[in-house]
Amino acid sequence: MHTPVNYITTWFYKESKEEASFYPQLGQKGSSSLVHYTCCRCPLQKSEFFNIYMQIQVPFFVTFKHYNPDAQFIFFTNLNQKELPDYLIRLFHKLNVEVVTLPYTCKPPKDWYPAWQNQFYLYDILKYMDGRMLENDTFLISDADCLCRTPLNKLFDAVRKDGRPLYLWRLLMLCATTGITLPQMEEVYQSCYGKEATSSITYYGGEFVALRKDIISKINIAYPQLWAFNLEYGKQHPFKLNEEAHILSLLAEHLSIRNTTANRYVKRMWTTPHFNNVQPGDENYPVWHLPYEKKRGLYYLYRLIGEKSEITDEADFWEKAGKYTGIPHISLKKKVKDGLTTLWMKFK
């Protein structure tokens, strides 16, 4: 008899110079210029973009594994293992993280949109998992700039029961950030399916998605029709579905899987000098999503964990994690340290 499996996964797709697009959170393209960067005290010549994303895998997998030891962990990438830094290979070996190398077949056409063009890799991952998962298996795919601070058993129980916890990103300025408004997304939906949405379209961020095997199958069946329609729609209209979360948001309506379950487990916490949405109590979320902390707090945690690859003292670790990432308060010491880190990175 099959014992249901909980999969916890994240991914990294390395863009070539020809396909490189812009990533606003890092302020650079996915194929940024080569720099000398220190990884666990070992000089490694790689792009800064590459190094940042390799380093944040360490706190991601260490924290998620610590609280979910029975889950199966997968790192998806278009790289082969020899292209990964040594410290990450050692970490994956110690934590029993499987590396799955996948090609990018859902890639949008050249010059599709200036940012986030690796994001449709999600749908290659979903196709792969559809062929791997069995009945009642559950699947969580998360951005790597997240920390897990509690077991996720209740989340996986909800996925097994309801099939579809999604993260509803409550963002009003959608046009300014992703090139399309919610009303425009409704227009695309109505044009594609010949009917109005049951209620106003909402935006589901692709950074934290948990699904049951049968829901993944439904998405994979429905995706090609919407994507083909979107390709033609974009040729004739000034707006289109530019990234993977736009597609997910319309499929959520089409497949009747809209919900806000995942919002009880994760929050996107902005900690920039110009915008901070963190409130007292947010430190109690099971998962912290920290987009601004890739080059700051998550880097400090990467250095803190080092070669240990484990959490030995939970209280001490989370006290430091809170100080490093500014959850729930940004201290003056962090502001100064972040400023110096930013200057150092610019200098490097």
FIVODO-849545 format. One record per residue: y, x, z of N, C-alpha, C in turn. Coordinates in steps of 0.05 Angstrom, whole numbers, padded with zeros to 5 digits, always signed. Atoms other than C-alpha are relative to their C-alpha. Example, Ala and Ser with C-alpha at 12.3 -4.5 7.8 and 13.67 -1.06 7.14 Angstrom:
2
-00024+00018+00000-00090+00246+00156+00024+00018+00000;-00024-00016-00001-00021+00273+00143+00022-00015+00014;
//
This chain:
348
-00024+00017+00000+00000+00000+00000+00025+00018+00000;-00024-00016+00002+00069+00027-00019+00018-00004+00024;-00020+00001-00021+00115+00045+00038+00027+00002-00013;-00026-00001+00013+00186+00028+00015+00016+00026+00007;-00015-00025-00002+00230+00089+00004+00030-00006+00000;-00030+00001+00001+00305+00096+00020+00009+00026-00013;-00011-00024+00014+00337+00144-00030+00030+00003+00007;-00028-00007-00003+00403+00178-00013+00006+00022-00020;-00006-00018+00023+00435+00213-00072+00030+00005-00003;-00026-00005+00011+00497+00245-00099-00003+00016-00025;+00003-00012+00027+00513+00282-00163+00024+00018-00006;-00022-00016+00012+00554+00334-00200-00006+00005-00029;+00003-00006+00028+00565+00338-00274+00021+00020-00008;-00018-00021+00008+00595+00402-00301+00009-00005-00029;-00011+00004+00026+00641+00390-00360+00004+00026-00015;-00007-00023+00017+00649+00438-00418+00030-00001-00005;-00029+00000+00007+00718+00458-00442+00007-00022-00020;-00005+00020+00020+00711+00410-00500+00002-00028+00012;+00000+00027-00011+00699+00349-00456+00015-00002+00026;-00013-00001-00027+00741+00369-00395+00021-00022+00002;-00020+00020-00006+00782+00313-00365+00013+00006+00027;-00017-00006-00023+00833+00310-00309-00010-00015+00025;+00008+00012-00025+00815+00297-00236+00023+00001+00020;-00025+00000-00015+00878+00276-00198-00003+00010+00029;+00003-00008-00028+00850+00288-00128+00000+00030+00003;+00000-00029-00001+00841+00362-00145+00024+00012-00016;-00023-00010+00015+00901+00367-00192-00008+00019-00022;+00008-00018+00021+00861+00401-00246-00022-00012-00017;+00021+00010+00017+00811+00392-00302-00027+00010+00010;+00027-00006-00008+00736+00394-00294-00010+00027-00009;+00008-00027+00008+00732+00461-00329+00023+00020+00005;-00023-00017-00007+00788+00497-00292-00007+00029-00003;+00004-00028+00006+00799+00570-00303-00016+00015+00021;+00016-00015-00019+00755+00623-00271+00017+00014+00021;-00014-00015-00022+00776+00651-00204-00022+00013+00017;+00018-00011-00020+00744+00695-00152+00002-00017+00026;+00000+00018-00023+00724+00650-00094-00022+00009+00019;+00020-00009-00019+00686+00666-00030-00018-00023+00008;+00019+00020-00008+00623+00626-00018-00018+00012+00021;+00016-00011-00022+00591+00640+00050+00002+00031+00000;-00006-00028-00001+00623+00709+00047-00012+00016-00023;+00010-00013+00024+00591+00724-00021+00018-00006-00023;-00017+00005+00022+00640+00733-00078-00016-00012-00024;+00013+00013+00022+00622+00687-00136+00021-00008-00020;-00020+00007+00021+00661+00681-00201-00008-00026-00013;+00004+00026+00012+00662+00608-00219+00027-00014-00001;-00025+00015+00000+00715+00556-00233+00005-00011+00028;-00007+00011-00027+00752+00531-00171-00011-00028+00002;+00011+00028+00000+00732+00460-00190-00030+00001+00007;+00029-00003-00005+00658+00481-00190-00005+00007+00029;+00004-00009-00027+00663+00517-00124+00006-00022+00021;-00008+00021-00018+00698+00460-00089-00023-00021+00002;+00021+00021+00000+00644+00410-00110-00026+00011+00010;+00024-00011-00012+00588+00457-00091+00002+00002+00030;-00004-00004-00029+00617+00470-00022-00002-00027+00014;+00001+00026-00015+00625+00396-00004-00028-00012+00001;+00028+00010-00002+00551+00385-00018-00012+00007+00028;+00011-00009-00025+00538+00423+00047+00004-00020+00022;-00004+00020-00021+00571+00376+00097-00012-00027-00007;+00012+00026+00009+00547+00316+00055-00029-00001+00008;+00029+00001-00004+00473+00333+00057-00007+00005+00029;+00006-00006-00028+00474+00362+00127+00004-00025+00018;-00005+00023-00017+00505+00300+00158-00018-00024-00007;+00017+00023+00008+00466+00248+00117-00029+00005+00008;+00027-00007-00007+00401+00285+00130-00004-00002+00030;+00002+00000-00030+00414+00292+00205-00005-00028+00010;+00002+00027-00011+00421+00217+00215-00021-00017-00015;+00019+00015+00015+00371+00195+00162-00023+00018-00009;+00020-00021+00006+00313+00245+00166-00023-00010-00017;+00023+00010+00014+00262+00198+00135+00007-00009-00029;-00008+00007+00028+00302+00183+00071-00008+00023-00019;+00004-00020+00021+00288+00219+00005+00027+00006-00012;-00026-00009+00009+00347+00260-00018-00002+00012-00028;-00001-00010+00028+00365+00275-00091+00028+00009-00007;-00025-00009+00012+00420+00316-00122-00003+00000-00030;+00001+00002+00029+00432+00297-00195+00021+00018-00012;-00018-00018+00013+00464+00347-00242-00009+00005-00029;+00008-00010+00027+00465+00372-00314-00005+00030+00001;+00005-00029-00003+00457+00443-00287-00029+00004+00006;+00027-00007-00010+00391+00478-00278+00004+00014+00027;-00002-00011-00027+00375+00506-00209+00011+00028+00000;-00009-00028+00000+00391+00578-00230+00031+00001-00001;-00029+00001+00001+00464+00556-00241+00013-00008+00026;-00011+00008-00026+00472+00531-00170+00003+00025+00017;-00004-00023-00018+00499+00579-00117-00024+00003+00019;+00023-00006-00017+00447+00613-00073+00000-00016+00026;-00001+00014-00026+00472+00580-00009-00008-00029-00003;+00008+00028+00004+00461+00511-00040-00030-00002-00005;+00029+00000+00005+00391+00528-00064-00014+00003+00027;+00013-00003-00027+00374+00551+00007+00003-00026+00016;-00004+00025-00014+00404+00488+00036-00019-00022-00009;+00017+00020+00011+00365+00443-00011-00029+00005+00008;+00027-00007-00007+00301+00480+00005-00005-00008+00030;+00003+00006-00028+00312+00473+00080+00000-00029+00006;-00002+00028-00005+00331+00400+00078-00018-00017-00017;+00018+00014+00018+00280+00381+00025+00015-00019-00018;-00016+00015+00020+00332+00358-00025-00011+00006-00028;+00011-00004+00028+00304+00347-00095+00024+00002-00019;-00020-00003+00021+00346+00371-00153-00011-00012-00026;+00008+00012+00025+00340+00327-00215+00021+00006-00021;-00018-00007+00022+00370+00353-00279-00001-00022-00022;-00001+00022+00019+00393+00297-00325+00021+00006-00022;-00021-00002+00020+00429+00299-00392+00019-00024+00002;-00021+00021-00001+00492+00257-00401-00002-00016-00026;+00003+00016+00025+00473+00203-00452+00020-00023-00001;-00020+00022-00001+00524+00150-00428+00028+00010-00003;-00026-00013+00002+00582+00196-00444+00018-00016-00019;-00019+00014+00017+00644+00161-00472+00008+00018-00024;-00008-00016+00023+00671+00183-00540+00023+00019+00007;-00021-00019-00004+00719+00242-00544+00027-00014+00000;-00027+00011-00002+00791+00226-00524-00001-00029+00010;+00003+00027-00010+00767+00162-00490+00022-00007+00020;-00020+00003-00021+00812+00170-00429+00004+00027+00012;-00005-00028-00008+00846+00232-00400-00013+00008+00027;+00010-00007-00026+00813+00228-00331-00028-00012+00005;+00025+00010-00011+00745+00219-00297-00022-00004-00021;+00019+00006+00021+00703+00225-00359-00029+00007+00006;+00028-00005-00008+00641+00249-00322-00012-00024+00015;+00008+00021-00018+00638+00183-00284-00022-00018-00011;+00020+00017+00012+00593+00146-00333-00028+00012+00004;+00026-00012-00007+00538+00194-00311-00016-00018+00019;+00013+00019-00018+00524+00140-00259-00022-00016-00015;+00019+00017+00014+00489+00099-00312-00024+00015-00010;+00024-00016+00005+00443+00156-00332-00017+00001+00025;+00015-00001-00025+00424+00161-00259-00014-00026+00006;+00013+00026-00005+00411+00087-00254-00024-00004-00019;+00023+00002+00019+00366+00090-00316-00023+00016+00011;+00021-00017-00011+00327+00147-00284-00013-00013+00024;+00011+00012-00025+00319+00111-00217-00015-00025-00006;+00014+00024+00008+00297+00047-00252-00029+00007-00006;+00027-00008+00007+00237+00085-00278-00016+00013+00023;+00012-00014-00023+00223+00119-00211-00006-00019+00024;+00002+00016-00024+00233+00066-00158-00022-00022-00003;+00019+00022-00002+00181+00015-00136+00012-00024+00015;-00010+00025-00013+00188-00055-00108+00008+00006+00029;-00012-00003-00028+00231-00057-00044+00010+00028+00006;-00014-00026-00004+00254+00015-00052+00030-00006-00001;-00030+00003+00000+00329+00022-00039+00012+00027-00008;-00014-00022+00013+00379+00069-00070+00029+00000+00008;-00029-00004-00007+00446+00095-00044+00009+00024-00017;-00014-00022+00014+00490+00136-00090+00028+00002+00011;-00026-00004-00013+00552+00165-00057+00014+00024-00011;-00015-00024+00006+00607+00212-00075-00005+00021+00021;+00007-00021-00019+00597+00279-00042+00022+00006+00020;-00021-00005-00019+00664+00279-00007-00001-00021+00023;+00006+00019-00021+00633+00235+00047-00015+00014+00023;+00015-00009-00023+00607+00248+00117-00014-00024+00012;+00015+00021-00013+00553+00207+00151-00002+00006+00030;-00001-00005-00029+00560+00199+00226-00019-00017+00017;+00019+00017-00014+00507+00147+00244-00024-00005-00019;+00022+00008+00018+00438+00126+00218+00009-00024-00017;-00007+00021+00019+00442+00079+00158-00022-00021-00003;+00023+00019+00001+00381+00037+00175+00010-00029-00006;-00010+00028+00004+00422-00028+00178+00010-00004-00029;-00008+00002+00028+00452-00013+00110-00024-00004-00018;+00023+00002+00017+00384-00003+00078-00015-00026+00005;+00012+00027-00005+00358-00066+00113+00015-00021-00016;-00016+00020+00015+00416-00104+00081-00006+00002-00030;+00007-00004+00028+00400-00074+00013-00027-00013-00006;+00027+00011+00004+00327-00093+00021+00000-00031+00000;-00002+00029-00003+00347-00164+00040+00016-00012-00023;-00019+00012+00018+00406-00177-00006+00000+00013-00028;+00003-00013+00026+00395-00125-00060+00024+00015-00010;-00023-00009+00015+00466-00106-00074+00025+00007+00016;-00025-00007-00013+00516-00079-00022+00017+00019-00018;-00019-00016+00016+00576-00053-00061+00025+00005+00016;-00024-00006-00015+00640-00021-00038+00024-00012-00015;-00023+00013+00011+00700-00066-00052+00025+00017+00007;-00024-00017-00004+00760-00020-00062+00025-00017-00002;-00023+00018-00001+00821-00059-00040+00025+00016-00010;-00022-00015+00013+00871-00027-00089+00017-00018-00017;-00018+00018+00014+00931-00064-00114+00012+00013-00025;-00014-00014+00022+00961-00010-00159-00021+00010-00020;+00022-00008+00018+00901-00009-00206+00010+00011-00026;-00011-00008+00026+00943-00002-00269+00010+00029+00001;-00012-00027-00003+00978+00060-00243-00020+00022+00003;+00019-00020-00006+00915+00095-00224-00023+00002-00020;+00023-00001+00018+00861+00076-00274+00005-00012-00027;-00007+00007+00027+00898+00050-00335-00006-00029-00008;+00005+00029+00006+00881-00025-00330+00005-00016+00026;-00004+00017-00023+00900-00082-00285-00023-00019+00004;+00021+00019-00005+00854-00133-00253+00002-00024-00019;-00001+00021+00020+00881-00190-00297-00009+00009-00028;+00009-00010+00026+00868-00146-00358-00031+00002+00000;+00029-00001-00002+00797-00135-00333-00012-00027-00003;+00010+00027+00004+00789-00210-00330+00001-00008-00029;-00001+00006+00029+00811-00214-00403-00023+00012-00014;+00023-00013+00012+00758-00164-00422-00026-00016+00006;+00024+00015-00008+00706-00204-00383-00002-00026-00016;+00001+00026+00015+00725-00270-00416-00006+00004-00029;+00005-00006+00028+00725-00238-00485-00029+00007-00005;+00028-00009+00004+00657-00207-00475-00020-00022+00004;+00021+00019-00007+00620-00264-00443+00007-00029-00007;-00007+00027+00010+00659-00324-00471+00004-00020+00022;-00005+00018-00023+00674-00353-00402+00018+00014+00020;-00017-00011-00020+00722-00344-00345-00017+00009+00024;+00014-00009-00024+00701-00307-00282+00001-00023+00021;+00001+00021-00020+00681-00352-00224+00023+00002+00020;-00024-00005-00016+00739-00322-00184+00013+00025-00011;-00014-00024+00010+00790-00267-00195-00017+00025+00002;+00015-00025+00000+00758-00201-00214+00010+00018+00022;-00007-00020-00020+00756-00151-00158-00011+00027-00008;+00006-00027+00008+00749-00076-00163-00021+00012+00019;+00021-00013-00016+00684-00044-00138-00001+00029-00007;+00000-00028+00004+00690+00030-00129-00028+00011-00003;+00026-00011+00005+00632+00070-00156-00007+00022+00019;+00005-00023-00017+00637+00121-00100-00021-00005+00022;+00020+00006-00020+00589+00084-00054-00014-00026-00008;+00014+00023+00011+00537+00038-00084-00029+00001+00011;+00027+00002-00010+00472+00015-00052-00014-00024-00013;+00013+00020+00016+00421-00024-00093-00030+00000+00004;+00029+00003+00000+00350-00050-00093-00010+00005-00028;+00011-00006+00026+00303-00033-00150+00004-00021-00020;-00003+00021+00020+00306-00101-00183+00029-00004-00009;-00028+00002+00007+00382-00101-00182+00008+00022-00020;-00004-00022+00019+00383-00033-00216-00010-00007-00027;+00011+00008+00025+00338-00061-00270+00019-00020-00015;-00018+00019+00012+00386-00119-00282+00025+00013-00011;-00024-00014+00009+00446-00072-00287-00007+00015-00026;+00008-00016+00024+00408-00028-00337-00003-00018-00025;+00003+00019+00022+00392-00089-00380+00027-00009-00010;-00026+00012+00007+00464-00115-00379+00020+00021-00010;-00019-00020+00006+00500-00049-00386+00005+00005-00030;-00005-00007+00028+00489-00034-00461+00018-00021-00015;-00016+00020+00013+00519-00101-00483+00030+00003+00007;-00028-00002-00008+00583-00093-00442+00012+00026-00010;-00011-00025+00009+00591-00020-00461+00006+00000-00030;-00004+00002+00029+00583-00034-00536+00025-00017-00006;-00023+00017+00003+00633-00090-00530+00026+00015+00007;-00024-00014-00009+00682-00046-00492+00009+00021-00020;-00007-00021+00020+00679+00009-00545+00016-00013-00023;-00015+00014+00022+00701-00041-00599+00026-00012+00010;-00024+00013-00012+00751-00076-00553+00022+00021+00002;-00020-00021-00004+00786-00010-00539+00013+00009-00026;-00012-00007+00026+00798+00001-00613+00021-00020-00009;-00017+00022+00009+00836-00064-00620+00021-00009+00021;-00017+00008-00022+00872-00071-00553+00012+00024+00014;-00013-00022-00014+00920-00029-00511-00014+00008+00026;+00014-00006-00025+00872-00030-00452-00030-00004-00004;+00030+00001+00001+00797-00023-00440-00011+00008+00027;+00013-00009-00025+00747-00007-00385-00003+00030-00001;-00002-00028+00004+00763+00066-00375-00021+00017+00015;+00018-00016-00017+00714+00088-00321-00023-00017+00011;+00025+00014-00007+00647+00070-00290+00004-00023+00019;-00004+00022-00020+00675+00027-00234+00011-00025-00014;-00008+00024+00015+00709-00019-00285-00024-00015-00011;+00025+00012+00010+00641-00031-00317-00015-00014+00023;+00014+00011-00023+00609-00041-00249+00013-00026+00010;-00014+00023-00010+00662-00091-00229-00005-00025-00017;+00006+00023+00017+00650-00135-00289-00030-00008+00001;+00029+00006-00002+00574-00129-00284-00006-00014+00027;+00004+00014-00025+00579-00150-00211+00006-00030-00002;-00006+00028+00005+00611-00215-00233-00022-00013-00019;+00019+00010+00020+00564-00224-00293-00028-00005+00012;+00027+00002-00012+00501-00213-00251+00000-00014+00027;-00003+00014-00025+00527-00251-00190-00009+00017+00024;+00007-00018-00022+00521-00191-00144+00025+00009+00015;-00024-00007-00014+00592-00190-00118-00003-00004+00031;+00001+00001-00029+00597-00176-00043+00017+00022+00012;-00015-00021-00013+00633-00134+00008-00016+00013+00023;+00017-00009-00021+00574-00113+00050+00005+00029+00007;-00003-00029-00005+00585-00038+00041+00026+00007+00015;-00026-00005-00013+00656-00044+00068-00004+00002+00031;+00005-00003-00029+00625-00049+00138-00010+00027+00007;+00013-00025-00004+00594+00019+00129+00017+00024-00008;-00015-00022+00011+00645+00061+00092+00029-00008-00004;-00028+00004+00006+00720+00068+00085+00011+00024-00015;-00015-00022+00013+00760+00109+00036+00025+00006+00016;-00021-00007-00019+00806+00146+00083+00018+00021-00013;-00020-00018+00012+00868+00176+00052+00016+00014+00023;-00013-00016-00020+00898+00232+00093+00021+00019-00012;-00020-00017+00013+00952+00259+00047+00026+00000+00016;-00026+00000-00013+01022+00278+00071+00017-00024-00007;-00016+00022+00010+01049+00220+00031-00012-00028+00004;+00014+00025-00004+00997+00166+00044-00023+00003+00019;+00021-00002-00020+00953+00155+00104-00007-00029+00008;+00009+00027-00006+00912+00091+00113-00020+00000+00024;+00019-00002-00022+00872+00115+00173+00011-00013+00025;-00008+00014-00025+00875+00072+00236-00019+00007+00023;+00018-00005-00023+00848+00082+00306-00024-00018-00002;+00025+00015+00003+00776+00060+00305-00015+00006-00025;+00013-00007+00026+00762+00084+00234-00020+00022+00004;+00020-00022-00005+00725+00143+00265-00027-00012+00006;+00026+00013-00006+00670+00092+00282-00015-00009-00025;+00014+00007+00025+00653+00078+00209-00025+00018-00003;+00023-00017+00005+00582+00102+00193+00005+00022-00020;-00006-00019+00021+00609+00138+00132+00030+00003-00004;-00028-00006+00006+00676+00172+00123+00002+00009-00029;-00006-00010+00027+00700+00178+00051+00027+00013+00000;-00024-00017-00005+00752+00234+00049+00009+00014-00026;-00007-00012+00026+00779+00245-00022+00019+00023+00002;-00020-00021-00001+00838+00287-00001-00010+00025+00014;+00009-00022-00016+00797+00332+00044-00019+00019-00014;+00018-00017+00015+00755+00365-00011+00007+00030+00004;-00009-00028-00002+00797+00429-00008+00010+00007+00028;-00011-00005-00026+00815+00422+00065-00022-00005+00022;+00019+00005-00022+00774+00388+00120-00029+00004-00006;+00028-00004+00008+00708+00388+00082-00006+00029-00005;+00003-00029+00003+00719+00461+00065-00003+00013+00027;+00002-00011-00026+00730+00477+00138-00028-00006+00012;+00026+00007-00010+00665+00440+00155-00022+00017-00014;+00019-00018+00015+00628+00479+00100-00001+00027+00013;-00001-00026-00013+00651+00543+00134-00012-00002+00028;+00011+00003-00027+00633+00516+00203-00031-00001-00001;+00029+00003+00002+00562+00497+00182-00013+00026-00008;+00010-00026+00008+00551+00563+00146-00030+00000-00007;+00028-00003+00006+00479+00586+00141-00018-00017+00018;+00016+00015-00019+00456+00542+00199-00012-00025-00014;+00009+00023+00015+00451+00481+00153-00010-00023+00018;+00009+00021-00018+00444+00435+00213+00022-00005+00021;-00018+00007-00022+00482+00400+00269-00015+00004+00026;+00014-00007-00025+00461+00430+00335+00012-00015+00024;-00013+00014-00022+00512+00395+00380+00018-00022-00012;-00014+00022+00014+00534+00327+00355+00029-00004+00011;-00026+00005-00011+00592+00318+00403+00020+00021-00009;-00017-00021+00009+00621+00386+00386+00006-00002-00030;-00003+00001+00029+00610+00377+00311+00021-00022-00007;-00018+00022+00008+00646+00309+00308+00028+00003+00012;-00027-00007-00010+00703+00333+00352+00014+00018-00020;-00012-00018+00020+00715+00389+00302+00004-00015-00027;-00002+00014+00025+00702+00343+00242+00025-00018+00000;-00024+00017-00002+00756+00295+00267+00025+00016-00002;-00024-00017+00001+00806+00351+00277+00004+00011-00028;-00002-00012+00026+00790+00383+00210+00009-00020-00021;-00005+00019+00021+00795+00319+00170+00023-00020+00007;-00022+00018-00008+00849+00282+00209-00009-00028+00006;+00011+00027-00006+00805+00224+00231-00003-00001+00031;-00018+00020+00011+00834+00184+00265+00030+00009+00000;-00028-00009-00001+00898+00226+00275+00002+00028-00012;-00005-00027+00011+00927+00286+00238+00018+00015+00019;-00015-00015-00020+00949+00338+00287+00019+00019-00014;-00018-00020+00011+01006+00387+00277-00015+00025-00009;+00016-00024+00007+00955+00443+00276-00013-00004-00027;+00012+00004+00026+00919+00411+00217+00021+00000-00022;-00021+00000+00021+00984+00400+00179+00007+00029-00008;-00007-00028+00006+01001+00474+00186-00023+00014-00014;+00024-00013+00013+00930+00496+00169-00003-00009-00029;+00002+00010+00027+00928+00451+00108+00021+00012-00018;-00021-00012+00016+00994+00478+00085-00006+00028-00008;+00008-00027+00005+00970+00549+00091-00023+00002-00019;+00023+00001+00019+00904+00531+00056+00009-00005-00028;-00010+00007+00027+00942+00500-00002+00014+00024-00012;-00013-00024+00010+00986+00562-00009-00020+00021-00008;+00020-00020+00006+00926+00607-00006-00015-00006-00026;+00014+00008+00024+00890+00568-00060+00017+00003-00025;-00018-00004+00023+00951+00570-00105+00002+00030-00006;-00001-00029+00004+00955+00645-00094-00025+00010-00014;+00026-00009+00011+00881+00654-00110-00002-00009-00029;
//
